[in-house]
Amino acid sequence: MTEISHSLGRIQTAVHRAAKRSGRHPDEITLVAASKRVPLERIEEAAISGIRVFGENRVQEATSKFMGSGLMEKIDSVHLIGPLQTNKVKRAVGFFDLIHSIDSVHLAEKVAQEAKKRSLTQAILVQVNIGGEESKHGVSVKETAQLIETVRRQKHLSLLGLMTIPPYFTDPERTRPYFSALRDLGIPLGLRHFSMGMSADFEVAIEEGATWVRIGTALFGQRKD
């Protein structure tokens, strides 16, 4: 058993445990392997171990790693889980199966325009700055409903749910109010899919309704900057 296979087994056990605690089925939760700065050979190892969905933070890094490498034949999808700059929209649309980080009307319209040019529908999530942190991307809680209304008017966008990155705490239990706040924001708006929870707090996120958890360090180990 490889190191990644062993880590994946531990994560899957934790996912099942958290799902059971919250009365959910583990199949409701998708593990997104956060592969930022992870070399190609480690990603291939993860794919062989059974990982089917990968999340990348940067458009250029993702396309250079996954296109032409043969990896796309071994996995189900690649998601953009980092911020999307408007000058990278052309490369992102159609390549990423799901963009987690739509956080403004301007960006949503740019993505929709590019999707229309390509005659496709781009799946997206709206990223919410649930903690109101200046250092984090995301639409404010107050402006979320307006952004969602705009997104839903775009024929070439498919809104699947909400995403957030809460403030970091050494005690994962302290992230619970932020995850529950995202869920409580989304459900009245007709959204039931949530991208929330990372290596340190994904069990709490699952208990609060996460349907995608973005896990990097717990799977690949500490990254080298």
GIFEN-V81319 format. One line per field, one symbol per residue. ss: DSSP state (h for helix, s for strand, l for the rest). Layout:
ss->???
This chain:
ss->llhhhhhhhhhhhhhhhhhhhllllhhhlssssslllllhhhhhhhhhhlllssssllhhhhhhhhllllhhhlllsssslllllhhhhhhhlllllsssssllhhhhhhhhhhhhhllllsssssssllllllllllslhhhhhhhhhhhhllllsssssssllllllllhhhhhhhhhhhhhhhhllllllssllllllhhhhhhllllsssslhhhhlllll
